[in-house]
Amino acid sequence: MTHSDNGFFENFGGKYVAEVLRRPLDELEAAFNEAMNDQTFLQELEIIRRDYIGRETPLYYAQNASKILGGAQIYIKLEGLANTGAHKINNAMGQCLLAKRMGKKRIIAETGAGQHGLATAAACAKLGLDCTIYMGEIDVRRQQPNVAAMELYGAKVQPVTSGSRTLKDAVNEAMRDWAANPDTTHYVLGSALGPAPFPDIVREFQSVIGREVKKQALERGIKIGAMVACVGGGSNSIGFFEPFINEKSPRLIGAEAGGIGPEIGENASRMTGNASREGIMQGYKSRFLLDEDGQALPTRSISAGLDYCGIGPQLAALGQTGRIEFTSILDKEALLALQFFAKNEGILFALESAHAGAAAIKIAKEIPEDKAIIINMSGRGDKDVFITSPIFRHEKWLEFLHAETARLEGGKDIHEAEVMK
Ligand SMILES: *Cc1c(COP(=O)(O)O)cnc(C)c1O
């Protein structure tokens, strides 16, 4: 089940959209299929991957961690070394290049924490495309570092004031924009979900991760026992797993956000949680966290990228067949894993990716020494310093913020601001 069957993965997926979106989705599907058979397009993408994104990313042997944990040898796929700091650029760049090929001049995207917005804004800057990022007003307020970066890349960040003013509402707003401007505009969806053909497109552009892992493991004689990835919408995990889905081994493990506990509103466990239900939302059928009336429930996770009530349809299907196992990781387990790999390997995981790290720590002993566990480090942790610092070093961080506020209020940066005028 590596591709959809006419937009479906078993009983999940589909294209549950308003009539106005059917034509742009059909056109996108046709253009994508053409591009994937066009050597010029594929070569251009290959060069961008090499020189701009920085591929291939290393498959790093975490020797110290392996020794401490006992059992399997631990390897880390360092997606966080990709330009812009995470795997999101693989998809954003692929789709923007496709949009350009289709003659579109304008790109829109949704973003929650800002990581997909950042990657899309960077891709647009490189390819010379006009870029608008829809972002919930609340997310704009709490994710200022990413908003600032998007603006530096020349994107317009459009705050969304409807609904809960977060990711779900940003998706709705982007869909509305696309429905109104399908001829000039492409909507770059950020994860392996949404109406067909997006789950197929996003998986294809992310599967470069898994293809590299397969090649790297083969070249170095690494026998893979298990592969572990964190699962938000599912793009880094499905791309990482893709070349292995139709094989019996290795074990494929998806780590969901367990938040602070099992109760409703405390986590984002769409596959393993209490409130997990089948449903249709935002154009596709999958598993969601829903109440009895089919309304989306609130979710919680320390990692913004995993804090979403839905999961990609292909992952839902592969969870159902049992090919992918799902596990739920608490916030505090992710934080401990983050500290563990930082201290023992000098590698700083993004909070999302630290969920995969924690899952690997849990199963290391179940797998024999002559086999490997490969962790997909979907992103690096620099972006999380505003979340991790108040936890790991609360007092010092507060002092820093006070001092910064005083410095800015004292007008010390006025000279630079004048120069920029
Ligand atoms: C967005 C994000 C995720 C979650 O998204 P997926 O589509 O599930 O991959 C995970 N890790 C990082 C670093 C992210 O930015």
The ligand as an ORCA input file, in Angstrom:
! r2SCAN-3c Opt
* xyz 0 1
  C       5.870     19.750     11.455
  C       6.854     18.880     12.097
  C       6.546     17.553     12.461
  C       5.180     16.937     12.311
  O       4.692     16.876     11.025
  P       4.624     15.523     10.185
  O       3.836     15.916      8.989
  O       3.963     14.491     11.014
  O       6.009     15.147      9.837
  C       7.544     16.774     13.016
  N       8.779     17.262     13.214
  C       9.114     18.529     12.894
  C      10.509     18.999     13.165
  C       8.166     19.384     12.320
  O       8.504     20.632     12.001
*
